[in-house]
Amino acid sequence: MSTLTVFRNDKDELYLPFLGKFYEGVAQPMAWSLFRLAVGGALVLEGWPKIVAPFAQSGFVEGLGFAPGWFWSPALAAMQFFGGMLIAVGLFTRPVALANGIMLAITLWFHYSHPYGDAFLTQAGVDALKAGGDLFTPEGLARLGDGGTRFLHQVQSKAELNSLFWAGGAFLFAAFGGGYLSLDRLLFKKQF
């Protein structure tokens, strides 16, 4: 492994001092690597639909002020998808994580500043819901009984929390690097 520790485990500060070497040699490197894999993997999963249709977000990103959309949509898709791969394996971790952290912070700002609102169903949808019939399952009726307000609030909350969590994870790797079990250390014997 490495002699560099991200967190200190002084024996006199541990309740179980005999676990100090385990924390430094096994637990911390594995936890750091698994979290890096989770952050990078989530970016890859979220970026895949954008890679498949790289120009699909052109209007959206222009609406956020990133013009021209034909440039920024595929650039952000590539950053998310390929950047997620690089973070997952710990290659060029700091600069890639910083770029993705900034993108995710903008995503978080967007979710806070542009909430989904309260109206999921049009009046025709609410009327169809109230009429019953076989258009909705009992679970769908329960979820949309208020016109979709509760459902939209759940989706909004999930979008905000996911963006906050993944932005925080990306900024963590931008600050501390790929860690013990990263390609940065394996290939270059140092971190960016």
ROLO-368622 format. One record per residue (C-alpha): x, y, z. Coordinates in nm, 3 decimals, always signed. Each point is the difference from the previous one (the first is absolute). Layout:
<rs>
<c1:X&c2:Y&c3:Z>
...
</rs>
This chain:
<rs>
<c1:+0.000&c2:+0.000&c3:+0.000>
<c1:+0.121&c2:+0.347&c3:+0.079>
<c1:+0.158&c2:+0.180&c3:+0.291>
<c1:-0.221&c2:+0.304&c3:-0.059>
<c1:-0.309&c2:+0.006&c3:+0.219>
<c1:-0.299&c2:+0.217&c3:-0.072>
<c1:-0.115&c2:-0.024&c3:+0.361>
<c1:+0.224&c2:-0.044&c3:+0.299>
<c1:-0.052&c2:-0.294&c3:+0.232>
<c1:+0.225&c2:+0.076&c3:+0.297>
<c1:-0.021&c2:-0.293&c3:+0.239>
<c1:-0.054&c2:+0.223&c3:+0.302>
<c1:-0.310&c2:+0.150&c3:-0.168>
<c1:-0.169&c2:-0.331&c3:-0.087>
<c1:-0.236&c2:-0.192&c3:+0.229>
<c1:+0.141&c2:-0.322&c3:-0.142>
<c1:+0.365&c2:+0.085&c3:-0.073>
<c1:+0.077&c2:-0.342&c3:-0.145>
<c1:-0.228&c2:+0.085&c3:-0.296>
<c1:+0.215&c2:+0.296&c3:-0.110>
<c1:+0.196&c2:-0.198&c3:-0.259>
<c1:-0.322&c2:-0.156&c3:-0.131>
<c1:-0.158&c2:+0.343&c3:-0.045>
<c1:+0.304&c2:+0.135&c3:-0.184>
<c1:+0.086&c2:-0.308&c3:-0.202>
<c1:-0.341&c2:-0.144&c3:-0.089>
<c1:-0.310&c2:+0.191&c3:+0.110>
<c1:+0.092&c2:+0.350&c3:-0.118>
<c1:+0.141&c2:-0.102&c3:-0.340>
<c1:-0.298&c2:-0.226&c3:-0.071>
<c1:-0.261&c2:+0.252&c3:+0.116>
<c1:+0.163&c2:+0.277&c3:-0.201>
<c1:+0.017&c2:-0.219&c3:-0.310>
<c1:-0.358&c2:-0.124&c3:+0.034>
<c1:-0.131&c2:+0.354&c3:+0.041>
<c1:+0.204&c2:+0.114&c3:-0.301>
<c1:-0.150&c2:-0.288&c3:-0.198>
<c1:-0.352&c2:+0.098&c3:+0.114>
<c1:+0.043&c2:+0.367&c3:-0.094>
<c1:+0.156&c2:-0.082&c3:-0.336>
<c1:-0.247&c2:-0.280&c3:-0.069>
<c1:-0.298&c2:+0.227&c3:+0.068>
<c1:+0.140&c2:+0.257&c3:-0.241>
<c1:+0.044&c2:-0.268&c3:-0.266>
<c1:-0.357&c2:-0.126&c3:+0.048>
<c1:-0.145&c2:+0.350&c3:-0.012>
<c1:+0.221&c2:+0.095&c3:-0.293>
<c1:-0.077&c2:-0.301&c3:-0.220>
<c1:-0.334&c2:+0.131&c3:-0.136>
<c1:+0.171&c2:+0.329&c3:-0.077>
<c1:+0.281&c2:-0.177&c3:-0.190>
<c1:-0.256&c2:-0.195&c3:-0.203>
<c1:-0.175&c2:+0.327&c3:-0.097>
<c1:+0.271&c2:+0.265&c3:+0.041>
<c1:-0.199&c2:+0.291&c3:-0.142>
<c1:-0.324&c2:-0.073&c3:+0.187>
<c1:+0.083&c2:+0.248&c3:+0.276>
<c1:+0.095&c2:+0.288&c3:-0.235>
<c1:-0.307&c2:+0.211&c3:+0.070>
<c1:+0.016&c2:-0.073&c3:+0.370>
<c1:+0.363&c2:+0.108&c3:+0.043>
<c1:-0.060&c2:+0.312&c3:-0.210>
<c1:-0.288&c2:+0.081&c3:+0.236>
<c1:+0.253&c2:-0.013&c3:+0.285>
<c1:+0.222&c2:+0.247&c3:-0.185>
<c1:+0.249&c2:-0.247&c3:-0.151>
<c1:-0.003&c2:+0.093&c3:-0.368>
<c1:+0.040&c2:-0.138&c3:-0.254>
<c1:-0.197&c2:-0.306&c3:+0.101>
<c1:+0.142&c2:-0.209&c3:-0.284>
<c1:+0.341&c2:+0.032&c3:+0.169>
<c1:-0.092&c2:-0.017&c3:+0.369>
<c1:-0.249&c2:-0.287&c3:-0.016>
<c1:+0.248&c2:-0.259&c3:-0.133>
<c1:+0.284&c2:+0.151&c3:+0.205>
<c1:-0.195&c2:-0.040&c3:+0.323>
<c1:-0.112&c2:-0.349&c3:-0.104>
<c1:+0.362&c2:-0.101&c3:-0.061>
<c1:+0.117&c2:+0.160&c3:+0.323>
<c1:-0.263&c2:-0.186&c3:+0.199>
<c1:+0.036&c2:-0.339&c3:-0.169>
<c1:+0.374&c2:-0.018&c3:-0.066>
<c1:+0.081&c2:+0.208&c3:+0.307>
<c1:-0.198&c2:-0.247&c3:+0.207>
<c1:+0.210&c2:-0.282&c3:-0.140>
<c1:+0.321&c2:+0.185&c3:+0.084>
<c1:-0.118&c2:+0.075&c3:+0.354>
<c1:-0.106&c2:-0.363&c3:+0.050>
<c1:+0.347&c2:-0.130&c3:-0.083>
<c1:+0.183&c2:+0.295&c3:+0.157>
<c1:+0.172&c2:+0.138&c3:-0.309>
<c1:+0.055&c2:+0.378&c3:-0.022>
<c1:-0.232&c2:+0.001&c3:+0.299>
<c1:+0.037&c2:+0.353&c3:+0.134>
<c1:-0.053&c2:+0.202&c3:-0.320>
<c1:-0.277&c2:-0.229&c3:-0.127>
<c1:-0.175&c2:-0.001&c3:+0.338>
<c1:+0.025&c2:+0.379&c3:+0.022>
<c1:-0.158&c2:+0.043&c3:-0.345>
<c1:-0.280&c2:-0.243&c3:+0.088>
<c1:-0.047&c2:+0.159&c3:+0.342>
<c1:-0.053&c2:+0.339&c3:-0.164>
<c1:-0.247&c2:-0.155&c3:-0.246>
<c1:-0.185&c2:-0.169&c3:+0.286>
<c1:-0.005&c2:+0.321&c3:+0.204>
<c1:-0.165&c2:+0.173&c3:-0.297>
<c1:-0.246&c2:-0.290&c3:-0.019>
<c1:-0.076&c2:+0.044&c3:+0.369>
<c1:-0.055&c2:+0.374&c3:-0.050>
<c1:-0.235&c2:-0.081&c3:-0.289>
<c1:-0.208&c2:-0.240&c3:+0.210>
<c1:-0.035&c2:+0.256&c3:+0.278>
<c1:-0.074&c2:+0.294&c3:-0.229>
<c1:-0.236&c2:-0.185&c3:-0.238>
<c1:-0.223&c2:-0.223&c3:+0.215>
<c1:-0.238&c2:-0.238&c3:-0.171>
<c1:-0.301&c2:+0.174&c3:+0.152>
<c1:-0.329&c2:-0.146&c3:+0.114>
<c1:-0.188&c2:-0.081&c3:-0.320>
<c1:+0.083&c2:-0.340&c3:-0.141>
<c1:-0.333&c2:-0.075&c3:-0.160>
<c1:-0.207&c2:+0.231&c3:-0.217>
<c1:-0.364&c2:+0.046&c3:+0.091>
<c1:-0.086&c2:-0.271&c3:-0.254>
<c1:+0.242&c2:-0.232&c3:+0.178>
<c1:-0.152&c2:+0.078&c3:+0.340>
<c1:-0.348&c2:-0.065&c3:-0.146>
<c1:+0.116&c2:-0.334&c3:-0.145>
<c1:+0.154&c2:-0.089&c3:+0.334>
<c1:-0.323&c2:+0.077&c3:+0.184>
<c1:-0.208&c2:-0.191&c3:-0.255>
<c1:+0.190&c2:-0.316&c3:+0.079>
<c1:-0.010&c2:-0.258&c3:-0.272>
<c1:+0.293&c2:-0.212&c3:-0.103>
<c1:+0.238&c2:+0.283&c3:-0.089>
<c1:+0.172&c2:-0.007&c3:+0.339>
<c1:+0.114&c2:-0.278&c3:+0.229>
<c1:-0.095&c2:+0.026&c3:+0.368>
<c1:+0.361&c2:+0.104&c3:+0.071>
<c1:-0.021&c2:+0.269&c3:-0.268>
<c1:-0.327&c2:+0.126&c3:+0.144>
<c1:+0.157&c2:+0.022&c3:+0.345>
<c1:+0.306&c2:+0.185&c3:-0.133>
<c1:-0.192&c2:+0.242&c3:-0.216>
<c1:-0.310&c2:+0.046&c3:+0.215>
<c1:+0.102&c2:+0.359&c3:+0.075>
<c1:+0.064&c2:+0.075&c3:-0.366>
<c1:+0.362&c2:-0.105&c3:+0.032>
<c1:+0.110&c2:+0.268&c3:+0.247>
<c1:+0.148&c2:-0.241&c3:+0.254>
<c1:+0.168&c2:-0.199&c3:-0.278>
<c1:+0.160&c2:+0.312&c3:-0.148>
<c1:+0.125&c2:+0.110&c3:+0.340>
<c1:+0.160&c2:-0.342&c3:+0.048>
<c1:+0.167&c2:+0.021&c3:-0.341>
<c1:+0.119&c2:+0.354&c3:+0.076>
<c1:+0.144&c2:-0.104&c3:+0.335>
<c1:+0.174&c2:-0.300&c3:-0.155>
<c1:+0.152&c2:+0.213&c3:-0.278>
<c1:+0.130&c2:+0.254&c3:+0.251>
<c1:+0.141&c2:-0.260&c3:+0.240>
<c1:+0.165&c2:-0.201&c3:-0.277>
<c1:+0.161&c2:+0.311&c3:-0.149>
<c1:+0.119&c2:+0.111&c3:+0.344>
<c1:+0.144&c2:-0.342&c3:+0.086>
<c1:+0.178&c2:-0.055&c3:-0.332>
<c1:+0.131&c2:+0.359&c3:-0.015>
<c1:+0.138&c2:-0.045&c3:+0.351>
<c1:+0.160&c2:-0.331&c3:-0.098>
<c1:+0.158&c2:+0.151&c3:-0.311>
<c1:+0.137&c2:+0.297&c3:+0.198>
<c1:+0.136&c2:-0.241&c3:+0.262>
<c1:+0.202&c2:-0.180&c3:-0.266>
<c1:+0.104&c2:+0.332&c3:-0.153>
<c1:+0.142&c2:+0.097&c3:+0.340>
<c1:+0.157&c2:-0.331&c3:+0.108>
<c1:+0.071&c2:-0.183&c3:-0.326>
<c1:-0.062&c2:-0.358&c3:-0.100>
<c1:+0.141&c2:-0.153&c3:+0.312>
<c1:+0.200&c2:-0.312&c3:+0.065>
<c1:-0.134&c2:-0.232&c3:-0.268>
<c1:-0.011&c2:+0.235&c3:-0.297>
<c1:+0.152&c2:-0.015&c3:-0.346>
<c1:+0.160&c2:+0.337&c3:+0.072>
<c1:+0.216&c2:-0.166&c3:+0.264>
<c1:+0.048&c2:-0.324&c3:-0.189>
<c1:+0.106&c2:+0.155&c3:-0.330>
<c1:+0.162&c2:+0.326&c3:+0.105>
<c1:+0.101&c2:-0.080&c3:+0.361>
<c1:-0.160&c2:+0.330&c3:+0.098>
<c1:-0.331&c2:+0.183&c3:-0.011>
<c1:-0.118&c2:+0.300&c3:-0.194>
</rs>
